[in-house]
C-alpha cells in the first residue's frame, strides 16, 4: 500500500513539474493543439465532408465533453492524464517489487524527448496513446492469464488511444501481438478494438477525398538529426521529430548522443531481466518495439522510395509519413529495460561496496532523464503558456450560428501566428470555434517545400485565390479574415459585405452565396460507428463496476 502511494506521488510530482503553467487561466495553444471554450458538435466533427478523418473521433469526443465542462478543463484533464498515466503505468508494469526501480521506470517513460516534442507540436491525442500503452500491456498480460476484469480494462486502456487513427492502430496491433492466437478471448478483444477504430475507418471509407497523400511528405516528415550524431541516434533516444521548431534546445547538446549511448547500454543489460520476469510478454514487446523503431526511421532510409509509392497508391498509407510517432512501443521497452538495468547495476554496486552506493545508483538513474532533458520542466520552460481568446471569436461565432453556412478562413494558411497567442504557430481555431464547415488550407509548408493537402475543396479554393479571383467565387456564405498581417488585398474581398470589424477578426458575408451547406457522404454510417464505439466503452465501464473496485487496476506485476 505504501509503495503504491509513493508511485502515485511520483507520478503526480512529475505531472506537476511538466505542466506547471497550466495552473494559469486560459488555453495552451500550439500547432495542432487548439482547444476552444465550447467546441460545437456537428457533422464535421463526426464525418468531415472533404478532409481525411485525422481527428476522428477525437473532435466528436471533445465536443461531447464540452457539453458538460468548459474546454479549458477538458484540455487540462487530457494533458494531466498523459503524463500521470505514463509515469504510473510504466512503474506498475515494471516486473519488480522494489519501489526505487519503479520510480526509475516512471521517469524514464514520462520524461522523454518523444513526449516533449509531441507535446510541443500539440499532438495531445497521440500522447494519450503513449500514456495508455503501459496500461494496455498490463491488461493484455492479465487477459492472457485469465485474470478478473482484464477484458474491460483492456478496452478502457485502448479507448483513449483510439481517439486518433495512429493511436488506434498502435493499440490494435499491440493487442494482436501480445495476445495468443486461436483463443476466443483474443477474438473478442480484437473485435472490441476494431469497433473502437470504426469511427475513423468508416469516415475514411465514405470520404470523397480518397485516401492518397502527397509523396513529398515522406521526405519532409522523415526523422531528422537533432545534433551531430544523426537521425538514427536521435530516434534511439526517442527524439527525431520532423519539425525542428518543436525540439527542446537541450537536444542539440554535444553530450546528448553520449548519454543516449549510456542509456542504451544500461537498457541492454536490463532486457534479459525483463525477458526472464515477463516470459510470455517480453519477446512480443521486443517485436513491437523493433517494428516501431524501423517504421520510425523508414522515411530516412532506403525504404523512403517504397513508402512514397505507398502513400500515393495505398489508401491511408499517409499515416506512415510521420513515422517517428510509431516510436511509442520502443520508448516503453527502453524505459523498462533501463529501469531493470539500473536495478541490476545498483545490486552489483551494493554487493561490491555498500547498500548506500546502490541507492545512489538508482537515484542517479531516476534523475538522468531530467538532467538529459531539463527544458521539459515547467511547460517546456514556458512554451506551454496559456492564453485567452479575444472576444472577437465569440462575436463571430454568434453571427455565423445565426445564419449557418460555409466559412472561408483567410489568410489561406492552415497554421498561422497570432499576436494574441504570443506569436506561437497554431492551427486555425475557426473549424473548432464556429458551428459551421470551415474551409482552410490543409497544405503544409515545411521550409521551402509545400506538402499538398488532401481536401479537394480546399485545393480548388487555393487555385481560385492564387489566380487573383475574388473570394466570393468560392461560394461560401462567410469569409473570415484574420487581422494583424497577411490580410487579403481589397480585390479579393470584392462582392462581400462587411458585417463585423473587430481588432483581431473581420467577418464578411457573401450575399450571393446559397445558405445550404454541402452534406458529406456516409454520415449515418459514421454516426453509427461512433455510437458503437461509445457503447463498447460504456459496456466496459459497467462490467468493471459490476466486478468491483479491485478489478479496475488488476494485480501488480511481480
C-alpha positions in Angstrom: 0.0 0.0 0.0 2.8 2.4 0.9 4.7 1.6 -2.3 1.6 2.4 -4.3 1.1 5.7 -2.7 4.8 6.5 -3.4 4.3 5.8 -7.1 1.2 7.9 -7.2 3.1 10.7 -5.5 6.0 10.4 -8.0 3.5 10.4 -11.0 1.8 13.5 -9.5 5.1 15.3 -8.9 6.3 14.7 -12.5 3.0 15.8 -13.8 3.0 19.0 -11.7 6.6 19.9 -12.8 6.0 19.3 -16.5 2.6 21.0 -16.6 3.1 23.8 -14.1 2.0 26.7 -16.3 -1.5 25.0 -16.6 -2.2 26.5 -13.2 -2.8 29.8 -15.0 -6.1 30.5 -16.7 -6.6 30.2 -20.4 -5.8 27.7 -23.2 -2.4 26.2 -24.2 -2.3 26.7 -28.0 0.5 25.2 -30.0 0.4 23.8 -33.6 -2.3 21.0 -33.5 -3.5 21.7 -30.0 -6.4 24.1 -30.4 -8.9 23.7 -27.6 -11.8 26.2 -27.6 -14.3 27.2 -24.9 -17.2 25.3 -26.3 -16.5 23.1 -29.3 -19.7 22.5 -31.2 -20.9 19.0 -32.0 -21.8 18.9 -35.7 -21.3 16.6 -38.7 -17.9 18.0 -39.5 -16.7 16.5 -36.1 -18.2 13.1 -37.0 -17.7 12.7 -40.7 -15.7 15.5 -42.3 -17.1 16.3 -45.7 -13.8 17.0 -47.5 -10.8 16.2 -45.3 -9.5 12.9 -44.2 -10.6 11.9 -40.7 -7.3 12.6 -38.9 -9.2 14.0 -35.9 -11.9 11.4 -35.8 -13.3 10.5 -33.3 -11.2 13.0 -31.2 -13.2 16.0 -32.2 -16.6 14.4 -31.5 -15.4 13.2 -28.1 -14.1 16.7 -27.2 -17.4 18.2 -28.4 -19.4 15.9 -26.2 -17.2 16.7 -23.2 -17.6 20.4 -23.9 -21.4 20.0 -23.4 -20.7 19.3 -19.7 -17.4 21.1 -18.9 -15.6 24.1 -20.5 -12.8 23.5 -23.0 -10.0 24.7 -20.7 -10.9 21.9 -18.2 -11.1 19.3 -20.9 -7.6 20.3 -22.0 -6.2 20.1 -18.5 -7.7 16.7 -17.8 -6.2 15.4 -21.1 -2.8 16.8 -20.5 -2.6 15.7 -16.9 -3.8 12.2 -17.9 -1.0 11.9 -20.4 1.9 12.5 -18.0 0.3 10.9 -15.0 -0.8 7.7 -16.7 2.6 7.4 -18.5 4.6 7.6 -15.2 2.3 5.5 -13.1 1.7 2.9 -15.9 5.4 2.3 -16.6 6.0 2.0 -12.8 3.3 -0.6 -12.4 4.3 -2.6 -15.5 7.9 -3.0 -14.4 8.3 -6.6 -13.1 9.8 -5.8 -9.6 8.6 -5.3 -6.1 11.2 -2.7 -5.2 9.8 0.9 -5.4 13.1 2.6 -6.4 13.4 0.8 -9.8 9.7 1.6 -10.4 10.4 5.2 -9.9 13.2 5.0 -12.4 10.8 3.5 -14.9 8.3 6.2 -14.2 10.7 9.0 -15.0 12.3 7.1 -17.9 9.0 6.9 -19.7 7.3 10.1 -18.6 10.3 12.4 -19.1 11.4 11.7 -22.7 12.2 13.6 -25.9 9.2 11.9 -27.6 6.8 13.3 -25.0 8.4 16.7 -25.1 8.4 17.0 -28.9 4.9 15.7 -29.4 3.6 18.0 -26.7 5.3 21.0 -28.3 3.7 20.1 -31.6 0.4 19.9 -29.9 -0.4 16.2 -30.6 -2.1 15.6 -27.3 -4.4 12.8 -28.5 -1.4 10.8 -29.8 0.2 11.2 -26.4 -2.8 9.7 -24.8 -1.9 6.5 -26.7 1.6 7.0 -25.3 0.3 7.3 -21.7 -2.1 4.4 -22.1 0.3 1.9 -23.6 1.6 0.5 -20.3 -1.9 0.0 -19.1 -2.8 -1.7 -22.3 0.2 -4.1 -21.9 -0.8 -4.8 -18.3 -4.4 -5.6 -19.3 -3.3 -7.8 -22.2 -0.9 -9.7 -19.8 -3.8 -10.2 -17.4 -6.1 -11.3 -20.2 -3.5 -13.9 -21.2 -3.6 -15.1 -17.6 -7.4 -15.1 -17.4 -7.5 -12.6 -14.6 -10.6 -10.9 -13.4 -11.7 -7.8 -15.2 -8.9 -7.9 -17.7 -11.0 -7.6 -20.9 -12.9 -4.4 -19.8 -9.7 -2.9 -18.5 -8.1 -3.6 -21.9 -11.0 -1.8 -23.7 -10.7 1.2 -21.4 -6.9 1.4 -21.9 -7.4 1.3 -25.6 -10.2 3.8 -25.8 -8.2 7.0 -25.3 -5.6 5.7 -27.7 -8.2 5.2 -30.4 -9.1 9.0 -30.4 -6.8 9.2 -33.4 -6.2 6.8 -36.3 -2.5 6.4 -35.4 -3.2 5.7 -31.7 -6.0 3.3 -32.5 -3.7 1.4 -34.9 -0.9 1.2 -32.3 -3.4 -0.2 -29.7 -4.9 -2.7 -32.1 -1.5 -4.0 -33.3 -0.3 -4.1 -29.7 -3.2 -6.3 -28.6 -2.9 -8.5 -31.7 0.8 -9.1 -31.0 0.6 -9.6 -27.2 -2.4 -12.0 -27.1 -2.1 -15.6 -28.2 -3.9 -16.6 -31.3 -6.7 -19.2 -31.5 -8.3 -18.2 -28.3 -11.9 -16.9 -28.1 -10.9 -14.1 -25.7 -8.4 -12.8 -28.3 -11.0 -12.7 -31.0 -13.3 -10.8 -28.6 -10.6 -8.3 -27.7 -9.6 -7.7 -31.3 -13.3 -7.2 -32.2 -13.8 -4.7 -29.4 -10.7 -2.7 -30.5 -11.8 -2.8 -34.2 -15.1 -1.2 -33.1 -13.1 1.5 -31.2 -11.3 2.2 -34.5 -14.5 2.1 -36.6 -15.3 5.8 -36.4 -12.3 6.9 -38.4 -12.3 3.8 -40.6 -15.9 4.3 -41.7 -15.4 8.1 -42.1 -12.3 7.4 -44.3 -14.1 4.9 -46.5 -17.0 7.3 -47.1 -14.9 10.3 -47.6 -14.8 11.6 -51.2 -11.3 12.9 -50.8 -9.9 9.4 -51.3 -7.0 8.0 -49.3 -3.9 9.2 -51.2 -1.4 11.7 -49.9 1.4 13.8 -51.3 4.6 11.7 -51.5 6.6 14.8 -50.9 5.5 14.4 -47.3 7.7 11.3 -46.8 10.9 13.3 -47.0 9.6 16.3 -45.2 8.1 14.3 -42.3 11.1 11.9 -42.0 13.0 11.7 -38.8 15.7 14.3 -38.5 19.0 14.7 -36.7 19.0 16.8 -33.5 22.7 17.0 -33.0 26.0 15.7 -34.6 25.0 12.1 -34.3 22.3 11.9 -37.0 18.7 10.9 -37.2 19.0 7.3 -36.1 20.7 8.2 -32.8 18.0 10.8 -32.3 15.4 8.1 -32.7 17.3 5.8 -30.4 16.9 8.5 -27.7 13.1 8.7 -28.6 13.6 12.0 -30.4 14.0 12.9 -34.1 10.6 14.6 -34.8 10.5 16.2 -38.3 9.6 19.7 -37.0 12.8 21.4 -35.7 10.8 24.2 -34.1 9.3 21.7 -31.6 12.7 20.2 -30.4 13.8 21.3 -27.0 17.1 23.3 -27.1 18.9 20.7 -24.9 18.6 18.1 -27.6 21.3 20.0 -29.6 23.9 19.4 -26.9 27.1 17.6 -28.0 26.7 15.3 -24.9 23.2 14.0 -25.8 24.4 11.2 -28.1 26.9 10.1 -25.4 24.3 10.0 -22.7 21.9 8.2 -25.2 24.6 5.6 -25.6 24.8 5.2 -21.9 21.0 4.7 -21.6 21.1 2.1 -24.4 23.9 0.2 -22.7 22.1 0.2 -19.3 18.8 -0.8 -21.1 20.6 -3.7 -22.9 21.6 -5.1 -19.5 18.1 -4.9 -18.3 16.3 -6.5 -21.3 17.4 -10.1 -20.3 15.9 -9.5 -16.9 12.7 -8.3 -18.5 12.5 -11.4 -20.6 13.1 -13.6 -17.6 10.5 -11.9 -15.4 7.9 -11.5 -18.2 8.5 -14.6 -20.2 5.1 -14.5 -22.0 5.1 -10.8 -23.0 8.7 -9.6 -23.2 9.6 -11.2 -26.5 6.4 -9.9 -28.1 7.1 -6.4 -26.7 10.6 -6.6 -28.3 8.9 -7.3 -31.7 6.6 -4.3 -31.3 9.5 -2.1 -30.3 11.7 -3.2 -33.2 8.9 -2.8 -35.7 8.0 0.7 -34.4 11.6 1.7 -34.5 12.2 0.6 -38.1 8.9 2.3 -39.1 10.1 5.5 -37.4 13.2 5.6 -39.5 11.7 4.4 -42.8 11.5 7.9 -44.2 15.2 8.5 -43.6 16.2 5.2 -45.1 16.2 3.3 -48.4 12.6 2.4 -47.6 11.6 6.0 -48.4 11.0 5.2 -52.1 8.6 2.3 -51.5 6.9 4.5 -48.8 6.4 7.3 -51.3 4.7 4.8 -53.7 2.5 3.5 -50.9 1.2 6.9 -49.7 0.0 7.6 -53.3 -1.5 4.2 -54.1 -2.5 2.7 -50.8 -5.4 4.4 -49.1 -4.5 5.5 -45.6 -0.8 5.0 -46.0 -0.3 8.7 -45.5 -0.4 7.9 -41.8 3.1 6.3 -42.2 4.8 9.5 -43.5 5.4 10.9 -40.0 7.0 7.6 -38.9 8.6 8.9 -35.7 5.2 8.8 -33.9 5.4 5.0 -34.0 8.3 5.0 -31.5 5.8 4.6 -28.7 6.4 0.8 -28.1 10.1 1.3 -28.4 10.0 4.1 -25.8 8.2 1.9 -23.3 10.6 -1.1 -23.8 13.6 1.3 -23.5 12.2 2.7 -20.2 11.6 -0.8 -18.8 15.0 -2.1 -19.9 16.7 1.0 -18.5 15.0 0.6 -15.1 15.8 -3.0 -14.8 19.4 -2.4 -15.9 19.7 0.3 -13.2 18.3 -2.1 -10.7 20.9 -4.7 -11.8 23.7 -2.1 -11.6 22.6 -1.0 -8.2 22.6 -4.5 -6.9 26.1 -5.1 -8.1 27.3 -1.8 -6.7 25.7 -2.6 -3.3 27.4 -6.0 -3.2 30.8 -4.5 -4.3 30.7 -1.5 -2.0 27.8 -0.9 0.4 24.0 -0.6 0.3 24.0 3.2 0.2 26.1 3.1 -3.0 23.4 1.0 -4.7 20.8 3.6 -3.7 22.9 6.3 -5.2 23.0 4.4 -8.5 19.2 4.2 -8.5 18.8 7.9 -7.6 21.2 8.8 -10.4 19.3 6.7 -12.9 16.0 8.3 -11.9 17.3 11.8 -12.3 19.2 11.1 -15.6 16.2 11.7 -17.9 15.7 15.1 -16.2 19.3 16.0 -16.5 19.3 15.0 -20.1 16.1 17.0 -20.9 15.9 19.8 -18.3 13.8 22.0 -20.6 10.8 19.8 -20.4 10.2 21.2 -16.9 7.7 24.0 -16.3 5.8 23.5 -19.5 8.9 23.3 -21.7 10.3 26.3 -19.9 7.2 28.4 -20.5 6.5 27.3 -24.1 3.2 25.8 -22.9 1.8 29.0 -21.5 -2.0 29.5 -21.5 -3.5 32.4 -23.4 -7.0 33.8 -23.7 -9.1 34.0 -26.9 -10.1 37.5 -28.0 -13.7 38.4 -27.7 -13.9 38.6 -31.5 -14.2 34.8 -31.7 -17.4 34.8 -29.6 -18.9 37.6 -31.7 -18.1 35.9 -35.0 -19.3 32.5 -33.7 -22.6 34.1 -32.7 -23.0 35.7 -36.2 -22.3 32.5 -38.0 -24.6 30.5 -35.8 -27.4 32.9 -36.6 -27.1 32.3 -40.4 -25.4 28.9 -40.9 -23.2 28.4 -44.0 -19.7 27.5 -45.1 -16.9 29.8 -43.9 -13.7 30.5 -45.8 -10.8 31.4 -43.5 -8.3 33.9 -44.7 -5.3 34.3 -45.0 -5.5 30.9 -46.6 -2.9 29.2 -44.3 -3.8 26.4 -42.0 -1.1 27.2 -39.5 -0.6 30.9 -38.5 0.9 33.1 -35.9 -1.4 35.1 -33.8 -0.3 38.2 -31.8 -2.8 37.4 -29.0 -1.3 33.9 -28.7 2.3 35.3 -28.1 3.2 34.7 -31.7 3.1 30.9 -31.4 2.2 28.9 -34.5 -1.2 27.3 -34.1 -3.7 25.6 -36.3 -6.5 27.9 -37.3 -9.0 27.6 -34.4 -12.0 28.6 -36.6 -13.1 25.0 -37.5 -13.4 24.1 -33.8 -14.8 27.5 -32.7 -17.5 28.0 -35.3 -20.6 25.8 -35.6 -20.2 25.6 -39.4 -17.9 23.9 -42.0 -14.7 26.0 -42.4 -12.6 25.8 -45.5 -9.0 26.3 -44.6 -5.8 25.4 -46.4 -4.7 21.9 -45.5 -1.5 22.1 -47.4 1.5 22.3 -45.1 4.7 24.4 -45.7 7.8 22.7 -44.4 10.7 25.1 -45.1 10.7 25.8 -48.8 8.5 22.8 -49.7 4.8 22.7 -49.6 3.2 19.4 -48.9 -0.1 19.2 -50.7 -3.3 18.7 -48.7 -6.0 16.1 -49.2 -9.1 18.2 -49.3 -10.2 18.7 -52.9 -12.5 21.6 -51.9 -9.6 23.4 -50.2 -7.4 22.8 -53.3 -9.9 24.3 -55.6 -10.2 27.4 -53.4 -6.4 27.7 -53.3 -6.3 27.7 -57.1 -9.0 30.4 -57.2 -7.2 32.7 -54.8 -3.8 32.1 -56.5 -5.4 33.2 -59.8 -6.4 36.5 -58.2 -10.1 35.8 -58.2 -12.5 37.2 -55.6 -13.1 35.1 -52.6 -16.8 35.4 -53.3 -16.4 33.0 -56.2 -15.6 30.2 -53.7 -19.4 30.2 -52.9 -19.1 30.3 -49.2 -21.7 32.1 -47.1 -19.0 33.7 -44.9 -15.4 34.9 -45.2 -13.4 35.2 -42.0 -10.3 37.4 -42.1 -7.6 37.3 -39.5 -6.1 40.8 -38.9 -2.5 41.5 -37.9 -0.6 40.7 -41.1 -1.2 38.9 -44.4 -4.7 40.2 -44.9 -6.1 39.7 -48.4 -6.0 42.5 -50.8 -9.1 44.6 -51.5 -9.9 42.9 -54.8 -10.1 39.5 -53.0 -13.0 40.9 -50.9 -14.9 42.2 -53.9 -18.6 41.4 -53.7 -18.6 40.8 -50.0 -20.3 42.8 -47.3 -18.5 43.5 -44.0 -20.7 42.6 -41.1 -18.1 42.7 -38.2 -14.8 44.5 -37.9 -13.0 43.7 -34.7 -9.5 44.3 -33.6 -8.5 40.7 -34.4 -11.1 39.3 -36.8 -13.3 40.6 -39.6 -16.4 38.7 -40.8 -17.6 39.3 -44.4 -20.9 38.0 -45.8 -21.4 36.8 -49.3 -24.9 37.9 -50.4 -24.8 35.7 -53.5 -24.0 32.5 -51.6 -26.6 29.8 -51.0 -27.4 29.3 -47.4 -27.3 25.5 -47.6 -24.3 23.5 -46.5 -23.0 20.6 -48.6 -23.5 17.3 -46.9 -20.8 14.8 -46.5 -21.4 11.2 -47.5 -21.7 8.2 -45.2 -23.0 10.3 -42.3 -25.4 7.7 -41.0 -22.7 5.0 -41.0 -20.2 7.3 -39.4 -22.6 8.2 -36.6 -23.4 4.5 -36.1 -19.7 3.8 -35.8 -19.3 6.5 -33.1 -22.3 5.1 -31.2 -21.0 1.6 -31.4 -17.6 2.6 -30.1 -19.3 4.5 -27.3 -21.4 1.5 -26.4 -18.3 -0.7 -26.2 -16.6 1.8 -23.8 -19.8 2.1 -21.7 -20.1 -1.7 -21.6 -16.5 -2.0 -20.3 -17.2 0.6 -17.5 -20.4 -1.2 -16.5 -18.6 -4.5 -16.4 -15.9 -3.2 -14.1 -18.5 -1.6 -11.8 -20.2 -4.9 -11.5 -17.0 -6.8 -10.9 -16.0 -4.4 -8.1 -13.2 -1.9 -7.4 -10.5 -4.5 -7.2 -10.9 -5.2 -10.9 -10.0 -1.7 -12.0 -6.3 -1.9 -11.7 -5.6 -5.6 -11.7 -2.9 -7.3 -9.7 0.6 -5.7 -9.5 3.4 -7.2 -11.6 5.7 -9.5 -9.6 
